[in-house]
Every structure is written in C-alpha cells, then in structure tokens.
Amino acid sequence: MTEFLLKNADVVLTMDDARQELFGADILVRDGVIAGIGHRLETSGEIHDLCGCVVTPGLVNTHHHLYQTLTRAVPAGQDALLFGWLKTLYPIWARFGPEHMFVSAQIGLAELALSGCTLSSDHLYLYPNGVRLEDTIAAASELGLRFHPTRGAMSIGESKGGLPPDALVESESAILNDMIRVIDAFHDPSEGSMCRVGLAPCSPFSVSRDLMRDTALLARDKGVMLHTHLAENDEDVRYSQSRFGCRPGQYAQDLGWTGPDVWHAHCVKLDRAEVDLFARTDTGVAHCPCSNCRLGSGIAPVRALRDAQARVGLGVDGSASNDSGNLMAEARQAMLLQRVANGADAMSAREALEIATRGGADVLNRPDCGRLMPGKRADIAVWDVSGVESAGSWDPAALLLAGPSRVRHLFVEGRQIVRDGQITTIDLLRVIERQNQLARVLQA
C-alpha cells in the first residue's frame, strides 16, 4: 500500500457535486485514489505541507495535436487563416517519422503537466514514414500522464477535392483496420485507466462521409469515443454547405456523430439550433480559445452551450496554432472571451476553472477524474499562491484572476509528476535539446 498526505492547504477547490471549497484542509491519498478530504487527517506515509497553496483537481485537456510542438511559430503560417495555415504546414508534417512523434509528444505533455494538466487527449490524424499511434502512447506512459489518444485519419486528398496533399492521406480500409488494431492493443476501459483510445477522422474536408459513418459504427461496436473537428470557422461552414448541402451540425447528426460518446473540437460557428442539438444529444465540445484567436476563427458560443447544459471542456489545440500548451492560460482566455462577447458577468473565474477540470473530465466520460472526492483518482494540482502573481489578492482561490499559471506539484494516480515546478519522470532538458535539433533539421 502506498499512502501520503497533502496537509494544511490554504484552499481546496474540490469541484465535487456541491462545488465545496475547504480551508486549511488535508487530502489523504492511498494507492492512487483519494481516501479522504477534511481536517486533521493522519498518515504513516509521506506528508506534504501545502501552507501557502491552493489545490485543484488536475486539469483536463480535451483537444491537442501533440506533434505540432515541432512546428511552432512557422513564419509562413503565422498570419494565415485555417485553410491557408494548413496548406503551409502539411508539406512539413509529411517529413515526420516515429521519433518526431515521440519527442514532440513528450514536449507537449510535459508543457501541459507544468500547467497543471493530468489528463490529455490527443488527435493524431497523419501517419507518414512509419508513424503509429503508439509513438505518442509510449511518450505519455514514460512521462506518467493519463492519456486519451485518438486514431485520426485523412482519406480525401487534393486530387479528390480535399484539403491535404495526396501524400498524407491513407486508404479507408487501411484506416479502419488500424483503428481496430490500436483499440485492441491499447484501449483500457476500466475505472482509473491510464490509456483510453478514441477514433477521430480529421474533419469534413479531409475524409469521406462513408469513413465518418463507418468509424461511428466501429466505435460503438468497440465501445470507444468519437472525435473530430467541426464548425471551426466560416471557411469550414461554407465547405460543409457547398459540399454536403447542410450545416456542420446536420452533417454530424446525419452520420451518427452526436451522442454522449462524441465530442467535437472548436464548434466556433454553431448556430442556436446546433447548440440545442448538442445539448439534447449530450454531445461534448472541446473549446480551444487561444487557437481560435490565433487563427482568427471567432469566439465559440460557450455561454450558450453551458446555459443549455451541454458538456464543454477546454483544449489547447496544436502548438502550431496556439502556439502554447498552457491549460491554465487557456482557462483564463476562455473566461475573458466570454466576457468580451457577453459582458463582464458572463463567466466567473471559478466557472472557467470548472470547465478546465470537471468539465473536461465529463467530456471525455471520465467521472473518476476532474474532481477531488473520496473514491476518485488522485489527480491533483497544487498551486503556490505565496508568490508575486498572487501578492495582494483578496481571493487566492480565484487563480485565473491573480495566480500562477505554472504548477508547484502535480500528482497523477498518486504519482508525483511535478515536484517544486520540475518534471520528475523524464530528463526534460535532454528532450528539449533533441526537440530543437529535430526542428532545426525540418527548418533547414
């Protein structure tokens, strides 16, 4: 049995069913699970004194393209809209191999961990030069983060009216066969799972309707989740209307892509009927505010989605369109954008933090994560509020208004991944050096 105690935290933001906030509280962790929360708890194990700290559930990232950490701030794509940005980067990504995927995933996941993230999804939709989904799964396992990789795909290249170059697309039979392979090899549906696999054809402009429909059937047969991009910007909506004769929401519904086992990325351009459709069918949304700003896509209707009781989580999106992977910064941006769009009372700091924790866990169908409650997984973020970022704050628990964006300690399944602001599980400086070497070769 492994047991330790987090003791005397200034505030514990539990995100439990009552959204309790406990002051001067302790958290007892036993064998990767929260065994107790309260005051004056005791243990025979290690004790971490958290005086001067705020504790939250580990943050949950519901949309990422980890491989893109190798193509941050590419000059030709810095000021492009979505489609032009993609066309700039596709030829670079076509040169990636397995090591590029492994190293970039470690960098992206380490960056997330330092921002308080304990569970991340990833959308890997291109497989050049022998790349396989397990290149990223191995990276997450070594680092120690809880992982929800998705086997993405592109099957419609430029010669058939799609956006990606033909060299980056796969045959649909090969895609479906590999989806079966990775689910059978890596998907763990059990409570507390460290790896669950989803299926994720890239987008309406890079796969066929047949692949979307067949993937939905396969996912339900295998009991895994579905993910794709939807309604990301005006170009995306125009493509759907001209190609399919309907809006993105109708396209998704017609192909079986709504329901509690589905979550869509971005959804910036959902109209009122589509918001109601997602709420009625319990379809999830991965909101990516920084990427949406960077690409000029717009402000997603998060307030309307939340008011309709739709499930909403946060995603940092790929680091070629963000270009950061800080989930705390993403939560602050989500709060600010809803205020810009709907007024200063549109979203509180606590609601935005709830979306980043419990909200994201609910989108990924992980009720065992995203909240600090006895019996839930010990995925815990500890924030030091004794520093300059919080100096003078009257409400240290309002982390998104005046608090650090880098975590002090991070625990995943009770294992300490970050200690005193440093990754404990991998030699991060060595991985950074290798990442920069790979990027220089790509640039040359």
C-alpha positions in Angstrom: 0.0 0.0 0.0 1.2 3.5 -0.9 -0.1 6.4 1.1 0.7 10.1 1.6 -1.0 13.2 3.0 -1.3 16.7 1.4 -1.7 18.8 4.6 -2.9 22.2 5.5 -3.7 23.6 2.1 -5.0 27.2 2.2 -7.9 26.3 0.0 -9.0 23.1 -1.7 -11.3 23.7 -4.7 -12.9 20.3 -4.8 -15.2 20.6 -7.9 -17.3 18.0 -6.2 -21.1 17.8 -6.7 -21.6 20.7 -4.3 -18.5 22.6 -5.5 -17.2 22.8 -2.0 -14.2 25.0 -1.1 -12.4 23.8 2.0 -10.0 26.0 4.0 -6.9 24.7 5.9 -7.8 21.2 4.6 -5.9 17.9 4.1 -6.2 15.3 1.3 -5.3 11.7 2.1 -4.1 9.6 -0.9 -4.0 5.8 -0.9 -2.9 3.6 -3.8 -3.7 6.2 -6.4 -7.1 7.1 -5.1 -8.3 9.9 -2.8 -9.1 8.2 0.5 -10.2 11.3 2.5 -10.6 15.1 2.4 -11.0 17.0 5.6 -9.2 18.4 8.6 -6.6 16.9 10.9 -6.2 13.8 8.8 -3.3 11.5 9.7 -1.0 9.1 7.8 2.0 6.9 8.4 3.3 7.9 4.9 4.9 11.0 3.5 3.5 14.4 4.4 3.5 17.3 2.0 2.9 20.7 3.8 0.8 22.9 1.5 0.7 26.0 3.5 0.5 28.9 1.1 -1.0 26.7 -1.7 -4.4 26.3 -3.4 -5.3 22.7 -4.5 -7.4 21.9 -7.5 -8.2 18.7 -9.4 -5.8 18.1 -12.2 -6.8 20.0 -15.3 -8.1 18.1 -18.4 -7.1 18.8 -22.0 -9.8 17.7 -24.4 -8.1 18.6 -27.7 -4.5 18.6 -28.9 -2.2 17.8 -31.8 1.0 17.0 -29.8 3.2 16.5 -32.9 2.8 20.2 -33.7 5.1 21.3 -30.9 7.8 20.8 -33.6 6.3 23.5 -35.8 5.6 26.4 -33.5 5.7 29.9 -35.0 6.5 28.8 -38.6 6.9 32.2 -40.3 4.8 31.4 -43.4 1.8 30.4 -41.3 1.9 33.0 -38.6 -0.8 35.2 -40.1 -2.9 32.8 -42.1 -6.4 31.7 -41.7 -7.2 28.0 -41.1 -7.1 26.6 -44.6 -4.0 28.6 -45.7 -2.3 27.7 -42.4 -2.9 24.0 -43.0 -1.6 24.2 -46.6 1.6 25.8 -45.4 2.3 23.1 -42.8 1.2 19.9 -44.5 4.4 19.6 -46.5 6.5 20.0 -43.3 4.5 17.4 -41.4 4.8 15.0 -44.3 8.5 14.6 -43.4 7.8 13.5 -39.8 8.7 10.0 -38.6 8.3 8.0 -35.4 10.9 9.9 -33.4 9.4 13.2 -34.3 6.0 12.0 -33.0 7.6 10.6 -29.8 9.7 13.6 -28.9 7.1 16.2 -29.8 4.5 14.3 -27.7 6.9 14.3 -24.7 7.4 18.0 -25.0 3.7 18.8 -25.4 2.7 16.6 -22.5 5.5 18.0 -20.2 4.3 21.5 -21.0 0.8 20.5 -20.2 1.9 18.9 -16.9 3.7 22.0 -15.8 0.4 23.9 -16.4 -1.5 21.6 -14.1 -2.8 19.1 -16.6 -3.1 15.4 -15.5 -5.3 14.0 -18.4 -4.9 14.9 -22.0 -6.5 13.7 -25.2 -4.5 13.9 -28.5 -5.8 13.9 -32.1 -3.1 12.3 -34.4 -4.5 12.3 -37.9 -1.4 11.8 -40.1 0.9 8.8 -40.3 3.8 9.4 -42.6 7.0 7.4 -42.8 6.0 4.6 -40.5 4.4 6.7 -37.7 2.0 4.8 -35.5 -0.3 5.9 -32.7 1.8 4.1 -30.1 4.6 6.6 -30.7 2.6 9.0 -28.6 1.2 6.4 -26.2 4.8 5.5 -25.3 5.6 9.2 -24.7 2.7 9.6 -22.3 3.5 6.4 -20.5 7.1 7.4 -19.8 6.0 10.8 -18.6 3.2 9.5 -16.5 0.2 11.5 -17.7 -3.2 10.0 -18.1 -3.8 9.8 -21.8 -6.7 9.6 -24.3 -5.1 9.3 -27.7 -7.3 9.2 -30.8 -6.6 7.4 -34.0 -7.2 10.2 -36.5 -7.2 9.9 -40.3 -7.3 11.8 -43.6 -8.5 10.0 -46.7 -9.5 12.7 -49.2 -6.5 14.4 -50.8 -6.3 17.4 -53.1 -6.9 15.3 -56.2 -10.3 14.3 -54.9 -11.3 17.8 -53.7 -9.9 17.5 -50.1 -7.5 19.9 -48.5 -4.5 17.8 -47.6 -1.9 16.7 -50.2 -2.4 13.2 -51.6 0.9 12.1 -49.9 -0.6 12.5 -46.4 -3.8 10.5 -46.9 -4.5 6.8 -46.4 -6.9 4.3 -47.9 -10.1 4.0 -45.9 -9.7 0.2 -45.5 -6.2 0.7 -44.0 -7.5 3.3 -41.7 -10.3 1.1 -40.3 -8.0 -1.9 -39.9 -5.5 0.2 -37.9 -8.3 1.6 -35.8 -9.2 -1.9 -34.8 -5.6 -2.8 -34.1 -4.9 0.2 -31.8 -8.2 -0.3 -29.8 -7.5 -4.0 -29.3 -3.8 -3.3 -28.3 -4.1 -0.2 -26.1 -7.7 0.7 -25.0 -8.3 0.2 -21.3 -12.0 0.9 -20.4 -11.6 0.3 -16.7 -12.0 2.9 -14.0 -8.7 4.6 -13.3 -7.4 3.7 -16.8 -4.2 5.4 -17.8 -5.0 5.0 -21.6 -8.2 5.0 -23.5 -8.3 5.1 -27.3 -10.8 7.1 -29.4 -11.5 7.2 -33.1 -11.1 10.6 -34.9 -11.3 11.1 -38.6 -9.8 14.6 -39.0 -12.5 16.8 -40.5 -15.3 17.1 -43.0 -12.8 18.5 -45.5 -10.3 15.6 -45.3 -12.4 12.4 -45.1 -15.4 10.9 -46.8 -18.9 10.6 -45.5 -18.5 6.8 -45.7 -15.5 6.9 -43.4 -17.3 9.1 -40.9 -20.3 6.7 -40.9 -18.1 3.5 -40.8 -16.0 4.9 -38.0 -19.1 5.7 -35.9 -20.3 2.1 -36.3 -16.9 0.7 -35.4 -16.5 2.9 -32.3 -19.9 1.8 -31.0 -19.1 -1.8 -31.7 -15.9 -1.4 -29.7 -17.2 0.9 -27.0 -14.9 3.8 -27.6 -15.4 7.5 -28.1 -15.6 9.6 -31.3 -13.8 12.9 -32.0 -13.4 15.3 -34.9 -13.1 19.0 -35.8 -16.4 20.8 -36.5 -17.6 24.3 -37.4 -14.2 25.8 -36.7 -14.6 28.9 -38.8 -16.5 30.4 -41.7 -14.5 28.5 -44.3 -15.4 25.3 -42.5 -19.1 26.1 -42.6 -19.0 27.2 -46.3 -17.3 23.9 -47.2 -20.0 21.9 -45.5 -22.8 23.8 -47.1 -21.3 23.7 -50.6 -20.1 20.1 -50.4 -22.8 18.4 -48.4 -25.7 20.8 -48.7 -26.1 21.3 -44.9 -24.6 23.0 -41.9 -21.9 21.1 -39.8 -24.4 20.1 -37.1 -26.7 18.5 -39.5 -23.8 16.8 -41.2 -22.7 15.3 -37.8 -26.2 14.2 -36.9 -26.8 12.5 -40.3 -23.7 10.4 -39.9 -24.2 9.3 -36.3 -21.8 11.8 -34.9 -23.9 13.1 -32.0 -24.4 11.5 -28.5 -22.7 11.1 -25.2 -19.8 9.1 -26.8 -18.9 12.0 -29.2 -17.0 15.3 -28.7 -16.2 17.8 -31.3 -13.4 20.3 -31.4 -13.8 24.1 -31.7 -17.5 24.5 -32.7 -16.9 28.2 -33.0 -19.7 28.7 -35.6 -22.5 26.6 -34.1 -25.9 28.3 -34.5 -28.7 28.2 -32.0 -30.2 25.0 -33.5 -26.8 23.3 -33.3 -26.3 24.4 -29.7 -29.7 22.9 -28.9 -28.9 19.7 -30.8 -25.6 19.2 -28.9 -27.4 19.8 -25.6 -30.3 17.5 -26.4 -28.0 14.7 -27.6 -25.4 15.2 -24.8 -22.7 15.8 -27.4 -19.4 17.2 -26.0 -17.4 20.2 -27.1 -13.7 20.9 -26.8 -13.3 24.7 -26.6 -9.9 26.0 -27.9 -10.0 29.7 -27.2 -6.3 30.6 -27.8 -6.1 28.7 -31.1 -9.4 30.3 -32.2 -8.0 33.7 -31.5 -4.6 32.9 -33.2 -6.4 31.8 -36.4 -9.0 34.5 -36.3 -11.8 31.9 -36.2 -14.0 33.7 -33.7 -15.5 33.2 -30.3 -17.3 29.9 -29.6 -20.8 30.1 -28.0 -19.6 28.6 -24.7 -22.1 30.7 -22.6 -25.0 29.4 -24.7 -23.7 25.8 -24.6 -23.3 25.9 -20.8 -26.7 27.5 -20.3 -28.2 24.7 -22.4 -26.5 22.1 -20.2 -24.2 20.9 -23.0 -20.9 19.3 -21.9 -17.9 21.7 -22.5 -14.2 21.2 -21.8 -11.0 23.0 -22.8 -8.4 22.2 -25.4 -5.1 23.8 -26.0 -5.2 22.6 -29.7 -2.0 22.1 -31.6 1.1 24.1 -30.7 1.4 25.2 -34.3 -1.9 27.2 -33.9 -1.7 28.3 -30.3 1.4 28.3 -30.0 1.5 27.4 -26.3 0.3 24.4 -24.4 -0.6 26.0 -21.1 -4.0 24.9 -19.9 -4.3 27.4 -17.1 -3.7 30.2 -19.7 -6.4 28.5 -21.8 -8.9 28.7 -19.0 -8.2 32.4 -18.4 -8.6 33.1 -22.1 -11.9 31.2 -22.1 -13.2 33.4 -19.3 -12.0 36.6 -21.0 -13.5 35.8 -24.4 -17.0 35.1 -22.9 -16.8 38.4 -21.1 -15.8 40.2 -24.4 -18.7 38.6 -26.2 -21.4 38.7 -23.5 -20.4 41.1 -20.7 -18.3 41.1 -17.6 -20.6 38.8 -15.7 -20.7 36.2 -18.4 -18.2 33.8 -16.9 -16.5 33.8 -13.5 -13.0 32.6 -12.7 -14.4 29.6 -10.9 -16.7 28.6 -13.7 -13.8 28.7 -16.2 -11.7 26.6 -13.8 -14.6 24.1 -13.5 -14.7 23.8 -17.3 -10.9 23.1 -17.2 -11.3 20.3 -14.6 -14.6 18.6 -14.1 -16.0 19.9 -17.4 -13.1 18.3 -19.4 -13.4 15.0 -17.5 -17.1 14.9 -18.2 -16.5 15.5 -21.9 -14.1 12.5 -22.0 -16.5 10.4 -20.0 -14.1 10.2 -17.0 -16.3 10.8 -13.9 -13.4 9.2 -12.0 -11.3 12.3 -12.7 -11.7 16.1 -12.6 -13.0 16.4 -9.0 -11.5 15.9 -5.6 -13.7 13.5 -3.8 -13.1 10.2 -1.8 -13.0 7.4 -4.2 -11.9 9.5 -7.2 -8.5 9.2 -8.8 -5.7 11.1 -7.1 -5.0 13.5 -10.0 -4.1 16.7 -8.0 -2.6 20.1 -8.9 -1.0 22.2 -6.2 -0.6 26.0 -6.9 1.7 28.1 -4.8 -0.1 31.4 -4.1 2.7 32.9 -2.0 4.5 34.4 -5.0 4.3 37.6 -6.9 1.4 36.6 -9.1 -1.0 36.4 -6.1 0.6 39.1 -4.0 -2.2 41.4 -2.8 -5.0 39.1 -3.8 -8.1 39.1 -1.6 -9.3 35.8 -3.0 -6.4 33.4 -3.6 -8.8 30.7 -4.9 -9.6 33.0 -7.9 -6.5 31.6 -9.6 -7.4 32.8 -13.1 -7.6 36.4 -12.0 -4.5 36.5 -9.9 -2.5 33.3 -9.6 0.3 31.3 -11.1 0.0 29.6 -14.5 2.7 27.0 -13.6 2.0 24.3 -11.0 4.1 23.7 -7.9 3.3 20.0 -7.5 1.3 17.6 -9.7 0.1 14.1 -8.9 -1.3 11.6 -11.4 -2.8 8.4 -10.0 -1.0 9.4 -6.8 2.4 9.5 -8.5 4.3 12.8 -8.3 4.9 14.0 -11.9 6.0 17.6 -10.9 7.8 18.5 -7.8 8.7 22.1 -6.9 7.9 23.1 -10.5 10.1 20.5 -12.2 9.2 17.3 -14.1 10.3 14.3 -12.1 9.8 11.4 -14.6 11.9 12.3 -17.6 15.1 14.3 -18.3 13.3 17.3 -19.8 16.4 19.3 -20.7 17.6 16.4 -22.8 14.3 16.1 -24.5 14.2 19.8 -25.2 17.6 19.6 -26.8 16.5 16.8 -29.0 13.3 18.6 -30.0 15.3 21.7 -31.0 17.7 19.5 -33.1 14.7 17.9 -34.9 13.1 21.3 -35.5 16.3 22.8 -37.0 16.6 19.9 -39.4 13.0 20.4 -40.5 13.6 24.1 -40.9 16.7 23.6 -43.0 
